Amino acid sequence: MRYLALLLLILGASNMNAEMKAVARPSPSPLVTFRIVFLTGAASDPAGKPGAASLTAAMLAQGGTRDMSYQQILDAMFPMATSVTSQVDKEMTVFSAATHVDNLEAFYKIFRPMLLEPGWRQEDFTRLRDDAVNFLRVSLRDNNDEELGKEVLYNEIYAGHRYGWHNAGTVASLQKMTVADLQTFYRENYVNSRLVLGIAGGYPPEFLERVKKDFSTLPGGKPAKVEIPLPKVSRGIHVTMIEKDTRSVAYSLGFPVDVKRGHPDFPALLVAQAYFGQHRTSGGRLYERMRQLRGLNYGDYAYIEYFPRGMFQFEPDPNLARASQIFQIWIRPVEPPTAHFALRLALYEYDKLLREGLSKESFERYRSFLTKYVNLLTKTKPAELGYAIDSLYYGIPDYSAYIKNALARLTVDDVNRAVRKHLRSDSLHILVVARNCEELKKKLLSGEPSAMTYNSPKPNEVLDEDKVIESWKIDLKPENVRIIPVDQIFE
Amino acid sequence: MRSLALLFLFAALVAWAANAPRKAFPFDYEQHDFPSGLRLITIPTDYPNVVALYIVVQAGSRNEIEPGKSGFAHLFEHMMFRGTRKYPTAKYEAALKEAGAASNAYTSDDHTAYHITFSKEDLERMLEMEADRFRNLEYSQDVFKTESLAVLGEYNKNSAAPTRKLYEVLRDTVFDRHTYKHTTMGFLKDIQDMPNQFDYSRLFFRRYYRPEYTTIIVAGDVDKNNVRSLVQKYWGGWEPGDYRAEIPAEPAPTGPRSNEVKWATPTLPWVVVSFRGPAYSDAEKDQAAMDLISFLGFSESSELYQKLVIREQKVDVLEGDNSDHVDPYLFIVWTRVKKEQDVDPVRDDILATLDGFRKSPVSSERLEQVKNHLRYRFALSMDNSESIASMLARYVALRRTPETINRVFDLYAQVTPEDVQRVANKYFAESGRTIVTLKGGKAQ
């Protein structure tokens, strides 16, 4: 009987009480998925305290409550095979969990106080601060050249801006942080007006109301909204090189764009990005010219939205919504002798994109691709909830309908106009992770040709194109090149 | 009709959870064998519109038996994207794009899997294109040489992670004869020699890309009969081969062994403790009991995790790893230590924990908690068609049928505290032990 009632569900996207919002996706599933989002994040880190938002979320998701130690929480959740994870970005903090409906009551009994009655124990704080420092110094800086390059690219583009530090903070700031700092952050930012409750799956009908009531105990205050200005655009090409003892050369390139979901040109730029370098798929223009034809590396892609951890996953995580985004090109590590040529080739292809845009045939292909691919983005319940919450943030309809409707009306001219309007040729930041940066710097500044050689014959068309690329001008001034030893990053 | 099906699915899952007729793999699937040896497993699900297609070839780096050919199964996975006469690469890519498909592949020790997720209306096209490349792959020597460089690029992008190196050294230290000695990525010297191995690549295709090595999994918004007739239409008549690789057996362990990796750049130290373990089995309890030990001893609720991660805070990673393999493999404990001075004490704590399983039986209550954990963990992992197909692919690589999942979960249910103690004594002997540590260099 209970299951029948579950099947006959119920509410669609739900109404909200006075302040908090709720996104409900009931379904006849034996699983219940939570996505509890607070519209706060690293952009709200207090002055001098980068990392406060991130560490606060970690204290909730991986720390004890007033009544239970973290050890007791792990023990209690273990037989249910569930856990709570947090993700902090500039403007969003999300707590995610899933449980079998059998265990919903037992799980919620622990989950609710984790978010509403945190324990703030010093031993949890010490452990999680260590984790944050080790994440920055070891996992990111020492063990992962590609993610390092991408994150530092963002820091460079947003220098002096509210997005100008890594979400996890800096080592110096973390080392000065106290539990009291996090309690203050929690009090000021974990408020009703910034809360979006996301829940999906086979929960009983009355459950959502109960959750809403529980969370309405958070203060309802209206904290000052963090204004996110547009970042300053630096004219010309700027290169930041991270000197590191590494086998190969990793690149990330980008500049800010004034386009995000809801902007009239977002769907057009999405098509251009898919054509130029759809994440982790073969067949994009950059991939085809750099990897497939020339064997330069493992892949080459383009982005118009923040996509961290891209080396580990095929689809982006939701709830990384931002008021400001960058256009980004990701060139996966290349062998040092081809590094100069590879950069020139990427810039040559980018220039070609700006000058020639997409052909009618390419436009039709990538429009068709995105029209169907958008279905795959929300194939899991957490993703479905996450995209719905992002749509609330951006003030757009359901993401899939938004994209499909806009694509149906789009023309190739719209796309090429958007490319010319928003993709810049007057500003570009290039991030390099390499060994012997001085040598590469000299090459880049000298403009000397970087001839390419291959291990197999290539068609004349490629060899002729290489002649152009090997002398492609990179208009770089010495004062715009900076080399930073890796051990100074994130300190 | 749909809601009725939903009702049945849901009822089945709830019944499973409530311990009634417990089937770990609760879906109503069809398994069909074609005369060529090709096997098809179709799992209609109630997740709308989307279809996940996984094609599993039971050949991986385990099959790289000739010297100098490590990494070849993986290179071959790359080559499968290099086109046929009917669908040259550009046309294949264009068709995938027009279908809005997410397509990729991976290689592991025992299998290679090609996967595409797409909208249901493109099912026929996808099955046709996949059949074409499995049967008619054709690439030139030039293309082969270029693609081998992309594999080197893949090695490069992984090379900043010390765990990759650690894993490479661990396997090289443990195994003398079996092909598990090398990782799926392969040794760097072999990767650098790949451009010269065009002929071997054709041989590899002729040996393993055959129906008797291949299982097609289709999960999603599909009709079983329709899927079967489409597979018959495009994959029917695929010619079987007769090659069987002689995989060298690993002699009995003569350990203990150890090794040390000196990492050039700064990083936290790692300690890896491993023991020679059993092969995957859905008939014998040993591997199931070893799985349970990996959770009993090293999961977040284990005594050692509570000690080292939560209370003493000496390590920030602690994981038990007992992965399923066709041939006898390894039980591994991975840990990342915060201070170099704690490396030896942490290693000793791990060894003492494993020794504890030999000395006395675990409590029945604790064993039940772990069994519950595994059941719910498995159920939670199947929340969409792609994850169902992806999870099934790993088991199909071992036994070619979803029933193996039900059988192995039945084995978990049967494992007793005495079984745990028995397998601990059988496998955690010093002779089968290999310990590898990794220590970072100083900042420049």
Interface residues (C-beta under 8 A of the other chain):
Chain A: Y3 L4 L6 L7 P28 S29 P30 L31 T33 Y70 Q71 L74 D75 F78 P79 M80 A81 T82 S83 A98 T99 H100 V101 D102 N103 E123 T126 R127 D130 D131 N134 R137 V138 D142 N143 N144 D145 E146 G202 E243 K244 D245 T246 R247 S248 A250 R280 T281 S282 G283 E288 R291 Q292 L293 R294 G295 L296 N297 Y298 G299 M311 F314 E315 R332 P333 V334 E335 R365 Y366 S368 F369 L370 T371 K372 Y373 V374 N375 L376 K379 T380 K381 Y454 N455 S456 P457 K458 P485 V486 D487
Chain B: S3 L6 L7 F10 A11 L13 V14 A17 A18 Y47 N49 V50 F81 T89 A90 E93 A94 L96 K97 E98 A99 G100 A101 A102 S103 N104 T117 F118 S119 D122 Q141 D142 V143 F144 K145 T146 E147 S148 L149 A150 L152 G153 E154 N156 K157 S159 A160 A161 P162 T163 P195 A264 T265 P266 T267 L268 S299 E300 S301 Y305 Q306 V309 I310 R311 Q313 D316 K338 E368 Q369 N372 H373 L374 R375 Y376 R377 A379 L380 D383 N384 S385 E386 S387 G440 A443 Q444
